Amino acid sequence: MYLQTLLPQPARQTLLQNVQQHLLHDVLGFWAPRACDTEHGGYYTHFDRQGQLLSSEKNTWLHARQAWMFARVYQDLAPDPAYLALARQGRDWLVEHTYAGGGRWNYLLSADGQVVQGTVALYTDLFVLMGLCAYLQASGQRRDLPLIEATFQAAAQNLTDDQFPDLFPQQYQPGSVIHGKYMIALNALSCAAPVLGWARCEPLITYCLDRIFGVLADPARPTVYELRTLWGSGVDTEEGHRLNPGHIFESMWFVLALPERLVSPGRRALALRIVRATADQSLDKQYGGMVHMLDDRGYEGRYVDWDPYRALKWDEKVWWTHAEALFALLLHADQAGSAASLRDFEALYAWCRRWFWDQEYGEWYAVLHRNGTPRIPDKGGLQKSAFHVPRALYNCCLLLQGRPLFSEGGAV
């Protein structure tokens, strides 16, 4: 929209080439030669800095996300059969090993496919829905349509059930609304709509938008909370006061990337305000980059990571937060005509290439200390795979090319 004016040629083409090179060579170039488990199938996803395997367990979230990523890159950016083969590797593992029946999917498996954790998370089902739909589009093979249909039906029922408890790693809290549930569903439904048909997905997309803007958002701040009551009031706990910049950026670009007819002008304007306000709050003016977590009363030190081994701190620099911020800022610049957001995007992209990107071994480090030095140098592991970073770079490529993220096609 406005990027053509804010970033005229040849500068836009130069940036596109830089981002695409970073995606295909520097990031996916780390994953492509080592992601496949040629003995048991599926992906390896837990690597140290040099790319040595640390664990062979199979997390379904990471398999579904990577299958989605490789399929989208194949279809939209680089029609290399190797990417389609990588996507098929994930698809085959999902279908052959992780399905629990009834549209539900097991969360964690051993290397050889034994179930370690079962149907503990709605998010698992939503990520699989994304992955299978992307592989169907990329491959042209319709054999997974019955599984896609069953997964959609189960997810639709469980999404709209306020008493559905399977929300790992979050704890179900009666009478509460959790941001992650609706933002992840919003994106999964948008990815599934070109396969299942927008007419089928739109009522659920609207339901998610109503929860995000009608319950979780605070237009006065403006922000989106991680946890509120069903009636939109605050929850006086650490989680209830928590503002998660990564989730806010991600959620709002999910909204802004939707077809225009699905988001009212008022909600689109609020989403743009939230992106800008979140950037202003979370940009670290001393060291650069974005802090990981905020608190609406300034008590950031109360934050406790749900994973005690990883034990993230509020002021650390985390890979996925920066990935989501990059695309949210570029999209804000495009839709709001904001030169400030374009400058912030360019500065943050340069900061990430300097501090997160490992020029010796490839990919981004997982977690940095506040000053930018590596704290967790691993390239894969808990929640980190070929997804957040390459997805952000892929999204930026499409936006710089003037292409929509979600196609308006009908059901296949």
Secondary structure as the mmCIF struct_conf table of DSSP 4:
data_model
#
loop_
_struct_conf.conf_type_id
_struct_conf.id
_struct_conf.beg_label_comp_id
_struct_conf.beg_label_asym_id
_struct_conf.beg_label_seq_id
_struct_conf.end_label_comp_id
_struct_conf.end_label_asym_id
_struct_conf.end_label_seq_id
HELX_RH_AL_P HELX_RH_AL_P1 LEU A 3 LEU A 6
BEND BEND1 LEU A 7 LEU A 7
TURN_TY1_P TURN_TY1_P1 GLN A 9 PRO A 10
HELX_RH_AL_P HELX_RH_AL_P2 ALA A 11 GLN A 21
HELX_RH_PI_P HELX_RH_PI_P1 HIS A 22 VAL A 27
HELX_RH_AL_P HELX_RH_AL_P3 LEU A 28 TRP A 31
TURN_TY1_P TURN_TY1_P2 ALA A 32 ARG A 34
STRN STRN1 CYS A 36 CYS A 36
TURN_TY1_P TURN_TY1_P3 THR A 38 HIS A 40
BEND BEND2 GLY A 42 GLY A 42
STRN STRN2 TYR A 43 TYR A 43
STRN STRN3 HIS A 46 PHE A 47
TURN_TY1_P TURN_TY1_P4 ARG A 49 GLN A 50
BEND BEND3 GLY A 51 GLY A 51
STRN STRN4 LEU A 53 SER A 55
STRN STRN5 LYS A 58 ASN A 59
HELX_RH_AL_P HELX_RH_AL_P4 THR A 60 ASP A 76
TURN_TY1_P TURN_TY1_P5 LEU A 77 LEU A 77
HELX_RH_AL_P HELX_RH_AL_P5 PRO A 81 TRP A 93
HELX_RH_PI_P HELX_RH_PI_P2 LEU A 94 THR A 98
STRN STRN6 TYR A 99 GLY A 101
TURN_TY1_P TURN_TY1_P6 GLY A 102 GLY A 103
STRN STRN7 ARG A 104 TRP A 105
BEND BEND4 TYR A 107 TYR A 107
STRN STRN8 LEU A 108 LEU A 109
TURN_TY1_P TURN_TY1_P7 ALA A 111 ASP A 112
BEND BEND5 GLY A 113 GLY A 113
STRN STRN9 VAL A 115 GLN A 117
BEND BEND6 THR A 119 THR A 119
STRN STRN10 ALA A 121 ALA A 121
HELX_RH_AL_P HELX_RH_AL_P6 LEU A 122 SER A 139
TURN_TY1_P TURN_TY1_P8 ARG A 143 ASP A 144
HELX_RH_AL_P HELX_RH_AL_P7 LEU A 145 LEU A 159
TURN_TY1_P TURN_TY1_P9 THR A 160 THR A 160
TURN_TY1_P TURN_TY1_P10 ASP A 162 GLN A 163
STRN STRN11 LEU A 167 LEU A 167
TURN_TY1_P TURN_TY1_P11 PHE A 168 PRO A 169
BEND BEND7 GLN A 170 GLN A 170
HELX_LH_PP_P HELX_LH_PP_P1 GLN A 171 TYR A 172
TURN_TY1_P TURN_TY1_P12 PRO A 174 GLY A 175
STRN STRN12 SER A 176 ILE A 178
HELX_RH_AL_P HELX_RH_AL_P8 HIS A 179 LEU A 196
HELX_RH_AL_P HELX_RH_AL_P9 TRP A 198 ARG A 211
HELX_RH_PI_P HELX_RH_PI_P3 ILE A 212 LEU A 216
STRN STRN13 ALA A 217 ASP A 218
TURN_TY1_P TURN_TY1_P13 PRO A 219 PRO A 222
STRN STRN14 THR A 223 VAL A 224
BEND BEND8 GLU A 226 GLU A 226
STRN STRN15 LEU A 227 THR A 229
TURN_TY1_P TURN_TY1_P14 LEU A 230 TRP A 231
BEND BEND9 GLY A 232 GLY A 232
BEND BEND10 THR A 237 THR A 237
HELX_RH_AL_P HELX_RH_AL_P10 GLU A 238 HIS A 241
STRN STRN16 ARG A 242 LEU A 243
HELX_RH_AL_P HELX_RH_AL_P11 PRO A 245 LEU A 256
TURN_TY1_P TURN_TY1_P15 ALA A 257 ALA A 257
BEND BEND11 LEU A 258 LEU A 258
HELX_RH_3T_P HELX_RH_3T_P1 GLU A 260 LEU A 262
BEND BEND12 VAL A 263 VAL A 263
HELX_RH_AL_P HELX_RH_AL_P12 PRO A 265 SER A 282
STRN STRN17 LEU A 283 LEU A 283
TURN_TY1_P TURN_TY1_P16 LYS A 285 TYR A 287
BEND BEND13 GLY A 289 GLY A 289
STRN STRN18 MET A 290 MET A 290
BEND BEND14 HIS A 292 HIS A 292
STRN STRN19 LEU A 294 ASP A 295
TURN_TY1_P TURN_TY1_P17 ASP A 296 ARG A 297
BEND BEND15 GLY A 298 GLY A 298
HELX_RH_3T_P HELX_RH_3T_P2 GLU A 300 ARG A 302
BEND BEND16 TRP A 306 TRP A 306
TURN_TY1_P TURN_TY1_P18 PRO A 308 ARG A 310
TURN_TY1_P TURN_TY1_P19 TRP A 314 ASP A 315
BEND BEND17 GLU A 316 GLU A 316
STRN STRN20 LYS A 317 VAL A 318
HELX_RH_AL_P HELX_RH_AL_P13 TRP A 319 ALA A 336
HELX_RH_AL_P HELX_RH_AL_P14 ALA A 339 TRP A 355
TURN_TY1_P TURN_TY1_P20 PHE A 356 PHE A 356
STRN STRN21 TRP A 357 TRP A 357
TURN_TY1_P TURN_TY1_P21 GLN A 359 TYR A 361
BEND BEND18 GLU A 363 GLU A 363
STRN STRN22 TRP A 364 TRP A 364
BEND BEND19 ALA A 366 ALA A 366
STRN STRN23 VAL A 367 LEU A 368
TURN_TY1_P TURN_TY1_P22 ARG A 370 ASN A 371
BEND BEND20 GLY A 372 GLY A 372
STRN STRN24 PRO A 374 ILE A 376
BEND BEND21 LYS A 379 GLY A 380
STRN STRN25 GLY A 381 GLY A 381
TURN_TY1_P TURN_TY1_P23 LEU A 382 GLN A 383
STRN STRN26 LYS A 384 LYS A 384
BEND BEND22 SER A 385 PHE A 387
HELX_RH_AL_P HELX_RH_AL_P15 HIS A 388 LEU A 400
TURN_TY1_P TURN_TY1_P24 GLN A 401 GLY A 402
BEND BEND23 LEU A 405 PHE A 406
#
